[in-house]
Amino acid sequence: MFSNGQPPSVIARGGFSGLAPESSLMALQFAKDFGAPGLVFLCNLQLTKDGVGLCQENVNLETTTNIDIVNPNEAKTYNVNGKDVKGWFSVDFTIDDLKKIDANYIRSARFFDDRFGLLTIDEIFGLEFESYWINVQNDMLYTQHKLNLASYIQKERLFRNVQYISSPEIGFLKTMNGKVNKAKTKLIFVFHEKDAIEPSTNQTYGSILENLATVKAFASGIAVPKNYIWPVNKANYLESSSTTLVLDAHKLGLQVYATGFANDLATVFNYTYDPVSEYLQFINNPQFSVDGVITDFPPTAAETIVCFASYSELNYTSKDKPLIITHNGASGVYSNCTDLAYQQALNDGAEIIDCSVQMTKDGMAFCMGSADLAEDTTALTTFISDLPLSQKLGRMPESILLNSHGLLSLIPANLGSPFANSDKYPRNPAYKNAGKFLNLAEFLELAKAKAASGILINIENAAYLASKKGLDIIGAISTALSNASFDKQSTQKVLIQSDDTAVLSKFQNVPAYTRVFSIKNDISDAPLKSVDEIKKFADAVNVPRRSISITQRPC
């Protein structure tokens, strides 16, 4: 439900500042190359001692540049909006001084440091974005240094191309109110957190919000933190409903822009670290849509609007859509290999659901990401009294120590991530114990009932299970697949995956199966001789993503 039937604007804060230093040449060029038509570049305007414009958000340049290293003895303290701030300020340096420093990439220490100099407004406008947004902060600080931001904007010929001028200071917006062409340039009032003080009126932003109609007198829109629209509770979940802010503002004729979007922020659990889900919460719900999002990652916002939001003229189709295969179901949302994890995966558009097959000691095959049950279940606490002493002293309980009855008693107990620091990015604790584990027959039945495009059966440790435990995992899987008629149909794909060539060879006489050789170590080349050898027992390979796309690690 887009405002006025138009898709929301994507406003790039400092260009593609999630990938490169804010307002650096790389951030600007990437925003242009990977953004979308109509992308708006947002510049947080600062003025130098000699009146030249720059784009940097933080008033203390030490935060985003190496100025403290180049000019170590030039820090000063100023009162900024009622608080004493010590640092390095643009008002104390000429443009020639600041051309000697470089921008820093605050997301990854030293990766882009000292590679990009600061750009002037002239240089940035030379890149010719379709739209520009100028945000003005700390107007009083510049006034104290006899620098007039309002006059600079009026006199600077480049600002004829500016479609938005914003500020968190009412006094500045009132100054600009009679000086801009309102049909061409929108004035936007920026709200800070509700208990912060607006410097020109000494009111809290929360109290101004309660009298939203007063904003209409000096602005045509507002920019607000996301929690103004969707409040977040202490447990880090969205409240059950949004506020009425967007609807109230639209009734007053005020546009609404949401701030604070970034792919790499640890967001509320509801989004499961999926930035697309977060954008959709603000632009594609039945009640409202904001008029724009201010983001550090403009391509993600643009793709969300084009590909996922319900805007018929922007429908996107791909001729070469990749096959989506799950990792233990939607194991980022629910505990791995539970019925809920598989159902969520299918709801999210996965085509192939996977089962890593484990065995109980009485020969029942079931789905679990690891044979170590302590990782993902309540096995350690449920069956501690039944474990051998060696396992009580350190080793974790394995599935082959439990019979099928014991397996049914297990409860999911973990949502840890194998790819990220679970302390920094904890997964949704509300679903920690949700769902139930499935045996292989139940998994196959679910795949058929839910019309999954296909299944992947992952087989590991077959030789160990056969020689040490007398368990025939290959036979158990073959029988289950045959009983479910997967070997006699072609409607649903069947992928058999293993890192053991002998295992894959056991399935070579079933035309309905595609055999996948799992290579767990990183590889950098695939000699023809090796490829020909793999083709004798496999139809495809599964390799670590680092084997295809090398990730350069920061210093």
N, C-alpha and C positions, 0 to 999 in steps of 0.2 A: 504494500500500500504506500506508494511513493507520493510525496507531497506534490500537488498540482500535476500529477501524472508524469513528472520528470524524475529520472534516476538521481540519486544523491551525488553530490560533487565529491571528488577525491582530492583532498588537500595534502600535499606532500610537505611535511615539516622539514625544512632544510634540504629538500630533494629526497633522495633515497638514503636518509640518514640512519636507517637500520643496517645498511651495508657499508657505508663509508662515512667519514667525518662530516658533520652537519655543514651544509652549504659549501662543501668542497667541490672542485671541478668534477671529481668522480661521482659524488652523490647527485650532482645536477645532471650529468650526462646519463647516468643509469636511470634516473627518474624519467628523463625524456625517452630513452630507448625502450624501457620496459613498463612504462606507465600506460595510460590510455588516452584517447582523444579527450580534450577538455580538462586535462590534469591541471590543478592549481598549485603553483609553487608558493610556499609560505616562508617569508623572510621575517625573522625577529630583528627588527631594525636597531642598530646602535650607531652612534656618531663618534668620530674621533675628535681629538683636540682641535684639529683644523677643519672640522665640519664635513668629513667624508663619511658616507654611509657604508656600513658593514651588515652582515646577517649572522648574528650569533645569539642564541637564546639566553644564556646565563650572563648576568651582568658582570660576574667575576670571570674574566677570560682565562684564569688558571684552570677552570673546569674543563675547557674544551681545546686549549692550546698549550704550547710549551713556553708561554711567556715568562713563567716563573724561572725557567732555566736560562733563557736569553737575557732577562732583566731581573736577576735575583734580588736586587736591593730596592726595587721600585714599588713594592706593595704599599698600599695606603688603606685607610679606614674611612668609610663614609656611612652616613645614616641613610639607609635605603628602606623606604616605607616603614619607618619607625624602628628599624633594627640596625645595629652597627654591623657592618660587613667589612671584613678585611680581605683585600685581594688586589688584583690588577684590573684596572678599569679603562675602557676605551677612551674616556674623557681625558686621561692623563698622557696619551700618546698620539703622535701624528700618524698619518697613514704611512709615511716612510718608515717610522719605527715599527709599525705593525706588519709591514711587508717583510720584515726580517724574521717573523715567527711563523710557526706552522700549526695547522689544526691537528688535534688528536682524536683518535677513534676511541670513545669512552667504553665501547662494548667489549673490546678485546685489546688488552694492554699491548701497546707498541706495534700492533700489526700494520696499521696505516700511519703510525706516528712519523712526523718529520718528512712526510712525502707530499703534502699539499699545503700551499700557502693560503692565506686568507684572501678572499675575493672582495672587491668593492661592488657596490650596487651597480655601477656602470658595467662592470664585467659580467655580473649575473644577468642583468637585463639583456645583455648582448646575446644570450643563448636563446632568447625569444620563446619563452613558454607561452602557451595560449592565454593563460590567466595568472595574475599575481595577487598575493595576499600579503599585506604589510601589517605586522603586529608591533605595536609600540608599548614598551614597558618603561617604568621608572622615569616618566616625563619630568618629575620634579628634580631628579638628580641632574639631568641635562640643563634644566633651567638654572640651577645653582651654578653651573659652569658656563652660563651665558650661551648655551646652545639651544636653539628652538626647533624641536622636532616638527611641529606643525608648519612652521615657515619653510623648513627644508623640504617637506613633502609637497607643499604648494609650488615652490620655485623649481624643484627638480623636474625637468621636462620628461624624464623617463616615467614618472609616476602617472602620466596620462594613461598608461596601460594597466593601472591597478584597478581591479574589480572589487577588492575588499580591503578595508582598513579597520583594524581591530585594536582594542586596548582594554586592560582591566581597570582603567582609570576613567571615571565618569567625566572629570574635568577636561581631560584631553578630548574625549569624544564630543563634548559640548562645544569645545573650541572649533573642532572640525565640522560640526553639524551644518553650519551655514556656508562652508567653504568648498564643499564637494558637490558634484552633480549626482544627486541621489538616484537618478534614473540609470546611472552608469556605475557608480561606486557605492557599495553597501558599507555602512558603519556597523561594526559588530562589537557588542559588549562581552568581554571575556570574564567569566566567573572563576574565581579561585575557590579553594575549599570553603565551606560554609562559615567556619569560625575565623577565617582570615579577614583582615580589615582593608576595606577599599580606601586608599589614601586621601582622596580629595573630599570625601564626605565623612570619613571616620565611622561609617556603618560597616557591619559585617556583611559579607556577601550573602549569608543566609537571610538576613533581614531584607536585603534588596530583593531577593528571590520572592519573598512573601508579598512584595508590592511590584510584581512583574510589569504591571501596566505603566509604571513610571519610566521603565526602560524605553518604551516606545517613543518617548519624547525626544530622545537623542540617538537612537539606534534602530536599525531595521532588522537586527538579528542578534542572537546570543550564541556564545560558544561555552559549553559547560563540560565539566568532568563527567565521565560515564556514569558514576554513581549518583549523579543528580537524576538520571533517567531510570537506571536499574540499580536500586540500592543493594548493598552486599551485607549480609549479616556477619556476626563474629566468627561463625564457623566456616566462613569463606564460601558461602553459597549465595546465589541470587535470592532476593526476597520473592515471595510467591507471585507478586505482581509489580508492574512498573509504576512509577509515579505518573501523574497527569501532566507533567511539565510540557512535553512536546505538544500535546493537544491544547493545553492552556495557551502556550506561546503562539501556536498557529491561529487560534481564535482571535488573538490580539494583532495578528498580522506580522508576527516576528518569526523569522526563520531560526532553525535550531541546528547547531553544529556540535558534534560530540568530539571531545578531545581525549588523547591518551592512548591511542591504539598502537600496539607494537607486537610483532610476532613473538619476540623473545621475552616478554614479560610473563611472570607466573600469575596467571589469571585465576578467576574463580573456578571451582571444581566442575561447575555445570558445563564448561566448554571443553573439558578434557584436553586442554592445551591445543585446541584447534582454532586458529584465528578466524577461519571462515565462519565457524559457528558463532563466534562473538560478533562479527560484523552483521550476520543475519539477524541477531537478536535486536539490532538497532535499525535495520533497514527493511526487514522482510517479515514483520509480524502483523497480525490482523488489525491491530489498533492504530499503528502509526509508523512513520518512517522519519528519521532525521533528514535534514536537507543536505548534510555533508558529514564526512568523517575526516578528522585530522590525524594523520598516521605517519609513522617512520618507515612503513613498508607499503608504498603506494601500489605496487603490482598486485599484492594480495587483495587489497581493497577493491581495485578495479576488476580483477578476475571474479571476485565474489559477486559483484553487481552484475557483471555480464553473464556469468555462467550459472549462478545459483539463485539469484533473486528473481522474483516473478515479474519480470518486465519483458513483455512479449517481443518487443522490437529488438531486444538484445540477446535473443536466444542463441546459444552456442552449441554447435555440434562438432564432434571430432571424427574424422574418417579413420584415424589410426589410434583408436582407444586402446590403451594397454590393458592386459588382464589383471584384475585386482584379486590377489590371493591373501587370505588372512594370515596373521601370526597368532595361532591359538585362539582363533575367533577375534572379537573386538576386545583384546586383552588389555587395552588401555582404558577401557570403560568398566568392564567386569573382570572378575578373576578368570584366569585362562582356562579354556576348554570347558566352560560351563554352558548350560543350555542358553542362559541369558547372553553370554558373550557371542555365541553363534548367531542368535536371533538379532542382536544389535548389529553385528557385521552385515547380515543380509539386509537389514533395514537401511544401513548406510550405503548400500550399493555394491558390496563385495560380491564377486562372482564365484570364486572358489573358496570354500571353507576347509580348513585343514585339521587333521587329527594326528598328533604325534602319539603313536600307539605304545602303551606300556602293558605289562602283564602282572596279574596277581599270582600268588603261588599255586592256586588251583586252576590256573590257565584261562582266566577271563581277560580278554583284551579290552582296554579302555583308553580314553583320550586324556593326556596330561602332558604339559610342556616339558616335564622332567621326571625321571624315575625317583628323584629325591623328593619325597612327599612333604618333607618339612618345609620346603620352600614356599609351597602354595596352599597347604592344607593344615588342618588341625591334628594331623597324625601324631606329632610329637607329644602333644598333651593328651590326646585321646587314648593312645596305646602305649604310653610310657612304661606301664607296669608289665606289658607283654614283651618288651624289647630285650634282646640279649644284652649282657653287661657291656660288651664292646661298643654297642651302639649308644647305650646310656652315657658312656664315657666320652663320646665325641662324634661317632659317625651318625649320619642322619638316617631315618627309616626309609627303606626302599620299598617300592610297590610290591616286589616279590616276597616280602615278609608278611603281606596281608592277603587274606582270602577275599573272595568276592563280597561276602557279607560285611567284612570290615571296611571295604572300600565304600560301600553304600552309607556307612556311618560318618564318612569324612565330610567336613564343611570347608568351603573355600575360605582362605585366611590371608590372602596377600594380593596387593595390587602394585607391587614394586615394578619398576621399569628396568629392563636389561640394557637400555641404551642411554640412560641419563642418571644423574645423581638424584636418588629418590628423596634425599633430604631437601634438596633445592626445589625439586619439582614433584612433590607428593601427589599421588593419584587419589581419586575420589574415595574417601574413607567410608562414605555412606553405602557403597556397594562392596565393601571388603568381604563380607560373608554372604553375598547374594548369589542365588542360583544353585544348581546342583551339577555334579559331574556326570558324564555320560559314558556308558560302555560303548564299544565300537558299534554294536548292533543299533543302539539308540541313536548314535551319531548318524549312521547311514539312513535310518528312518526319518530323522529330522531333515536331512538333506533332500530326501525325496518329497516329504510333506511340504517343505517350504520352497520347493522348486529351485534350489540352488543350481547355478549353471554347471557346477562341478564340485569335486572333492579332491583333496590332496591327502594321501596317506603317507606319513613319514615313519620310516622304520630305522631304528638304531639298536645296536647291541644284540643283534640276532644270534651271532656266533656264541657270545657269552651266555645268553639265556639257554641256548641249546646244549652246550657242552657242560656248563656248570650247574644249571638249574633244571635241565630236562624239559624246557618249555619251547614249544614250536610256535614262535610268533608268526612266522611266514604262513604256516598252515592255518593258524587261527584267523589271520587276515584274509587269506584266500577263501576260506569257508564262509566268512561273514559277507564278503563281497558277492560271492556266488549266491548265497541265500537271499541277498537283497537284489539279485539279478543285475548287478552292475557290470558283470562280465558279458552280458548278452544284450546290451543296449548301446546306443550311440547318442542319446539325447543329452545326457550329462557327462561332462568330461571326468575322467578318472586319472589322476596323476599319482604314480607310485614313486616316492622319493626315498633315496638312501645314499649314505656315503660308502656303502659296501657293494662292490660290483657283483659279488656272488648273489646278494639279495636281489638285485635288479634282474639278473639272469634268470631267476626263478619265475619271473612274470613275462618272459619274452614271447611266450606262445599265446598270449591273450591280446588279440588285436585291439580290443576296446581300451586298453591301458596305455597311457603315455608314461614312459620311464624317465625319471629325472635324477641325474647324478648330482649329489650335493657335495660341493667343494667348500670346505670351511675356512681354509687358509687363503689369504690374499694372494692373487696371482697378477702378473703384469703382462703376460703374453700367452698365446695359444698356438704353439707350433702345429703345423699340419699333421705331423705324425701323431701327436697327442690327441688331436681332434678325431682323427681316423680311429684311434684306439677306443676312445670314449663312445663313438658311434656304434661300436660292436655290441654294447650292452645298454645304451641309453639314447633317448630321443631328444633330451634337453639337459641343460646344466643349470644349477642354482649356485651363484657365486656371491661373495660379499660385495656390497655396493662399492667398497673402496677399490675393488678390482676394476671397476668400470669408471668411476669418477673419483679421482684422487683429491683428498681434502688436505689443503695446506694448513698446518697447525701454526698458530702464532708463536712468536719467540717467547 
